[in-house]
């Protein structure tokens, strides 16, 4: 497993700084990109940042065109390499045939993926998009499979939130590690992706991700609302569906949820988004004195249990944490039988061992 400190968001000031990196007016673009593309690609403070705007198709096209030389080899290594299947035909005959029917994307998201495929082809040419192992070009179906990878391939993650009396400045502090199998290119190809022009009535948002993904493992919207997803031991079934890819459920929260109604609106989205796998989602908003500015939703396919999503607040006794903090790993603490977790215990020990009011970004970086 790799442990990649994917993001640390701290206080209103740092939230603004991170937003400025992704959601500001596009910086000077790299010289290789045409000006007609509705996107920009630049490296800022050592971080690669992709910004996209325009219609869903145009955003996808820009994403595909500007990151084509990274999306194609990354997709090929993961889907056709020996990581998951003993031979490429197992992919062709298996998940490639299953995923499009089992996972649903909105019409706009489908257009975005179609635009991405077109952008990759325009950049690399017909020969450049060809998968030699199966003698065919990369297509939209491959992008769909990559965008459902988190649903059918489990990993592991850790996050926490602290606010008010628990932090040095009294504001919101969120830390997150993305722990995932050491897939070729995943660690090296990480990129900030910023959606600058969402459809009317939706919010701008950023995600710390890798090329080719249109959802979010970790993201933040323009209001400072943060979400981090984690695996959990919920039931799975290939006989049900169609399911909403969980990275798409997180995107829906980022695009639509108002921090003032974070709990109610997030709960509705999750309960309206049938999921294939078990999940823990930590969701946090800038702290302005409100109760429960950070919560965890334990979320899986059992719709008969709390409508599919169980809310865990910071005052739940099994959290075993000091006030004004909440933590999340890969085990249910409320929705299922309590299970011990060494990573959760590590987070708890650090949070509990700190005197009230000293938690800041430096402390957050120690929590894994």
C-alpha positions in Angstrom: 0.0 0.0 0.0 1.2 3.5 -0.7 0.5 6.3 1.8 0.1 9.5 -0.1 -0.7 12.7 1.8 -3.2 13.7 -0.7 -4.5 16.8 1.0 -4.4 18.8 4.1 -7.0 21.6 4.3 -6.7 24.0 7.2 -8.6 27.0 8.4 -10.5 29.5 6.3 -7.2 31.1 5.2 -5.8 27.8 3.9 -9.1 26.9 2.3 -9.0 30.1 0.4 -5.4 29.4 -0.6 -6.2 26.0 -2.0 -9.2 27.4 -3.9 -7.0 30.1 -5.3 -4.7 27.4 -6.7 -7.4 25.6 -8.5 -10.3 28.0 -9.0 -8.5 31.2 -9.8 -8.3 32.7 -13.3 -6.2 30.3 -15.4 -2.5 30.9 -15.2 -0.3 31.0 -18.2 -0.8 27.7 -20.0 1.9 25.4 -21.1 3.1 26.3 -24.6 2.1 23.1 -26.2 -1.7 23.5 -25.8 -3.9 25.2 -28.5 -5.8 28.3 -27.3 -9.1 26.8 -28.6 -9.1 24.2 -25.9 -11.5 25.0 -23.0 -8.9 24.2 -20.4 -5.4 25.0 -19.2 -2.6 22.9 -17.9 0.2 24.4 -15.7 2.6 23.6 -12.9 2.2 25.9 -10.0 4.3 25.6 -6.8 5.4 22.2 -7.9 1.8 21.0 -8.4 0.2 20.1 -11.7 -3.1 21.9 -12.1 -5.7 21.2 -14.8 -8.5 23.7 -15.2 -11.5 23.1 -17.5 -14.5 25.1 -18.5 -17.2 25.2 -21.1 -19.9 22.5 -21.8 -19.5 19.0 -20.3 -18.2 17.8 -23.7 -15.7 20.7 -24.0 -14.5 20.1 -20.4 -14.0 16.4 -21.1 -12.3 17.2 -24.4 -9.9 19.6 -22.7 -9.1 17.1 -20.0 -8.5 14.3 -22.6 -6.4 16.5 -24.9 -4.2 18.1 -22.3 -3.6 14.9 -20.3 -3.8 12.4 -23.2 -0.1 11.3 -22.9 -0.8 10.4 -19.2 -4.3 9.0 -19.4 -3.7 6.5 -22.1 -0.6 4.7 -20.6 -2.1 4.9 -17.1 -5.3 3.3 -18.3 -3.4 0.6 -20.3 -1.2 -0.3 -17.3 -4.0 -0.6 -14.9 -6.7 -2.3 -17.0 -4.6 -4.5 -19.3 -1.5 -5.1 -17.1 -1.1 -8.0 -14.7 -2.3 -6.2 -11.6 -5.9 -7.4 -11.6 -6.1 -10.1 -14.4 -3.7 -12.8 -15.5 -4.1 -11.8 -19.1 -5.7 -8.9 -21.0 -8.6 -11.0 -22.3 -9.9 -11.4 -18.8 -10.4 -7.6 -18.7 -12.0 -7.7 -22.2 -14.4 -10.4 -21.3 -15.0 -9.4 -17.7 -15.3 -5.9 -16.1 -15.2 -4.1 -19.5 -18.5 -5.8 -20.4 -20.0 -5.5 -17.0 -19.3 -1.9 -15.9 -21.3 0.1 -18.5 -24.5 -1.7 -17.5 -23.9 -1.8 -13.8 -22.8 1.8 -13.2 -24.8 4.8 -14.3 -23.6 8.3 -15.2 -25.8 11.3 -16.0 -26.2 12.4 -19.6 -23.8 15.3 -18.9 -21.2 13.0 -17.3 -21.5 10.7 -20.3 -20.9 13.6 -22.7 -17.9 14.6 -20.6 -16.4 11.1 -21.0 -17.2 11.1 -24.7 -15.4 14.5 -25.0 -12.4 13.1 -23.1 -12.1 10.1 -25.5 -12.3 12.5 -28.4 -9.6 14.8 -26.9 -7.3 11.9 -26.3 -7.7 10.7 -29.9 -7.1 14.2 -31.3 -3.9 14.5 -29.3 -2.4 11.1 -29.9 -3.9 10.1 -33.2 -5.4 6.7 -34.1 -2.1 4.8 -33.7 -1.4 6.5 -30.4 -4.7 5.4 -28.8 -4.3 1.8 -29.8 -4.0 -0.9 -27.1 -1.6 -3.4 -28.7 -2.4 -6.1 -26.2 -6.0 -6.4 -27.4 -5.5 -4.8 -30.9 -8.1 -2.1 -30.5 -8.3 1.6 -29.7 -8.9 3.0 -26.3 -12.6 4.1 -26.0 -15.3 5.5 -23.8 -15.9 2.1 -22.2 -12.3 2.0 -20.9 -12.8 5.5 -19.4 -16.0 4.3 -17.7 -14.2 1.3 -16.2 -11.4 3.6 -14.9 -14.0 5.9 -13.3 -15.6 2.9 -11.5 -12.3 1.5 -10.3 -12.9 2.6 -6.7 -16.1 0.7 -6.6 -14.9 -2.8 -7.6 -11.3 -2.5 -6.3 -11.0 -1.8 -2.6 -8.3 0.2 -1.0 -8.0 2.1 2.3 -7.9 5.6 3.6 -7.6 7.8 6.7 -9.0 11.2 7.5 -9.9 13.5 10.4 -11.5 16.9 11.1 -11.0 19.2 14.1 -12.5 22.6 14.7 -13.2 25.4 17.3 -11.5 24.8 20.6 -9.5 21.8 19.2 -7.5 23.9 16.7 -4.9 26.6 17.0 -6.9 29.2 15.1 -10.4 28.0 16.1 -11.3 27.2 12.6 -11.7 23.9 10.6 -8.8 21.6 10.0 -9.1 18.6 7.8 -6.4 16.0 7.1 -6.6 13.1 4.6 -4.4 10.3 3.4 -5.3 8.4 0.3 -4.0 4.8 0.9 -4.4 2.7 -2.2 -2.7 -0.3 -3.9 0.5 0.7 -5.6 -0.9 0.9 -9.0 1.6 2.0 -11.7 1.5 5.7 -12.2 -1.1 6.6 -9.6 1.4 8.2 -7.2 3.5 9.9 -9.9 0.6 11.2 -12.0 -1.4 13.0 -9.3 -3.0 16.3 -10.4 -5.3 19.0 -9.2 -8.4 19.2 -11.4 -10.6 22.3 -11.2 -14.0 22.6 -12.7 -14.4 26.4 -13.3 -17.7 26.4 -15.2 -20.3 23.9 -13.9 -23.9 23.9 -15.1 -26.2 26.7 -13.9 -27.0 26.3 -10.2 -24.0 24.2 -9.4 -20.7 25.1 -7.7 -17.2 25.2 -8.8 -15.0 22.5 -7.3 -11.5 21.0 -7.2 -10.3 17.5 -6.7 -6.9 16.0 -6.0 -6.9 13.1 -8.3 -5.2 11.5 -11.3 -5.7 11.9 -15.1 -8.9 10.5 -16.6 -11.2 10.7 -13.6 -14.3 12.9 -13.6 -15.4 12.2 -10.0 -13.7 12.9 -6.7 -11.9 10.7 -4.1 -11.1 14.0 -2.3 -12.5 17.4 -3.2 -13.5 20.8 -2.1 -16.1 23.2 -3.5 -16.0 27.0 -3.8 -17.7 27.4 -0.4 -15.0 25.4 1.3 -17.0 22.2 1.8 -14.6 19.2 1.8 -15.3 15.5 1.2 -13.1 12.5 1.5 -14.2 9.0 0.6 -13.1 5.7 2.2 -13.7 2.0 1.7 -15.8 0.2 4.2 -17.0 -3.5 4.6 -20.5 -3.1 3.1 -22.2 -5.8 1.0 -21.6 -6.0 -2.8 -23.6 -7.7 -5.5 -23.2 -7.8 -9.3 -26.8 -8.9 -9.6 -28.3 -5.6 -8.6 -27.9 -2.1 -10.0 -27.4 0.1 -11.8 -25.2 1.8 -9.2 -23.9 5.3 -9.0 -20.1 5.3 -8.9 -19.1 6.6 -5.5 -16.8 9.2 -6.9 -19.8 10.6 -8.8 -21.8 10.7 -5.6 -19.0 12.8 -4.0 -19.0 15.0 -7.1 -22.8 15.6 -6.7 -22.2 16.6 -3.1 -19.4 19.0 -4.1 -21.5 20.6 -6.9 -24.7 21.0 -5.0 -24.5 21.0 -1.2 -24.7 24.2 0.7 -22.5 24.2 3.9 -25.4 25.5 5.9 -27.4 22.4 4.9 -24.5 20.0 4.7 -26.0 17.1 6.6 -29.5 17.1 5.2 -28.5 17.7 1.6 -25.7 15.2 1.7 -27.9 12.5 3.2 -30.5 12.9 0.5 -27.9 12.6 -2.3 -26.4 9.5 -0.8 -29.7 7.8 -0.2 -30.7 8.6 -3.8 -27.4 7.2 -5.1 -27.5 3.4 -4.8 -23.9 2.3 -4.2 -22.2 -1.0 -5.2 -19.8 -1.1 -2.2 -19.4 0.0 1.4 -18.2 3.5 2.1 -17.3 6.0 4.8 -17.5 9.6 3.7 -16.1 12.4 5.8 -17.7 15.7 5.0 -16.7 19.0 6.6 -17.5 22.7 6.2 -15.8 25.9 7.3 -16.4 26.3 11.0 -18.5 29.4 11.9 -19.8 28.2 15.3 -22.4 25.8 14.0 -23.0 22.4 15.6 -21.6 19.4 13.7 -19.5 21.1 11.1 -17.9 17.8 10.2 -19.6 14.4 10.1 -19.1 10.9 8.6 -21.7 9.0 6.6 -21.5 5.3 6.6 -23.1 4.3 3.3 -23.8 1.1 1.5 -26.4 -0.9 -0.5 -28.6 -1.8 2.5 -31.4 0.7 1.8 -33.5 -0.8 4.6 -31.0 0.5 7.1 -31.2 4.3 7.6 -32.2 4.6 3.9 -28.7 3.5 2.9 -26.7 6.1 4.8 -26.1 6.2 8.5 -25.0 9.6 10.0 -22.1 9.5 12.5 -21.5 12.7 14.5 -18.6 13.7 16.7 -20.5 13.0 19.9 -21.1 9.3 19.1 -19.6 7.4 22.0 -17.8 4.8 19.8 -15.7 7.6 18.2 -13.5 7.5 21.4 -12.2 11.0 20.5 -11.9 14.3 22.2 -14.6 17.0 21.7 -14.6 18.9 18.4 -12.9 16.2 16.4 -14.0 13.3 14.2 -12.0 10.6 12.4 -12.6 8.1 9.7 -10.9 5.0 8.4 -12.2 1.8 6.7 -14.4 0.4 9.4 -18.0 1.1 10.4 -18.4 2.3 13.9 -22.1 2.8 13.9 -23.7 1.1 10.8 -22.1 -2.3 11.4 -20.4 -4.3 14.1 -17.6 -2.3 15.7 -14.2 -3.4 14.4 -10.8 -2.3 15.8 -8.5 -0.4 13.4 -4.8 0.4 14.1 -4.9 3.4 11.8 -7.9 4.8 13.6 -6.2 4.2 16.9 -3.2 6.1 15.7 -5.3 9.1 14.8 -7.1 8.9 18.1 -3.9 8.8 20.1 -2.5 11.9 18.3 -5.8 13.9 18.7 -6.2 12.8 22.3 -2.5 13.5 23.2 -2.6 17.1 22.1 -3.6 19.9 24.4 -6.7 21.7 23.5 -6.1 24.4 20.9 -2.8 23.4 19.5 -3.8 21.4 16.4 -2.6 23.0 13.2 -1.3 22.0 9.7 2.0 20.8 11.2 0.2 18.4 13.6 -2.2 17.3 10.8 0.7 16.1 8.7 1.7 13.7 11.5 -1.7 12.0 11.4 -1.9 8.9 9.2 
